[in-house]
């Protein structure tokens, strides 16, 4: 069951599953930059001001600078950017100078498969992805590299097909460029 749950989590992280989209509101406090995020967050869809619908820009923690859209450096103001840390906290920039309500649209982790009767959130036609991934892990644990590679290939092929069928794309970030497709990668 642990490999089935690992497979389901990886699939839901790699492919946007519409049924897992949910919303979480954060109410800021004046002078506080860091806020907790939901523990089931896998990927952010959109982070925005609830009243104005203006989106916050995502930044890596090293690039998060307290600047406004006008380009003026400021430590406090209306939040315009965010970064997410591994401990499921977010840091806003500039630091909120007032109370704001921010909405996070995000994809949550799928429910764990615990009992024998539990059903995956994957479309029924793609449940074999769980099997391919689990068999790959099984063969890998037995040091049967050839069979592990075979089932990993099955898993990757079917994962790309699922992404195309759900969204017409090969990954959440857009089409994948294969080495040699457009010259040297």
Beta strands, then each sheet from edge to edge (+ up, - down):
strand 1: 21-27
strand 2: 34-36
strand 3: 41-49
strand 4: 57-58
strand 5: 76-77
strand 6: 81-85
strand 7: 89-93
strand 8: 95-96
strand 9: 101-108
sheet 1: 1+ 9- 3+
sheet 2: 2+ 7- 6+ 4+
sheet 3: 5+ 8+
end
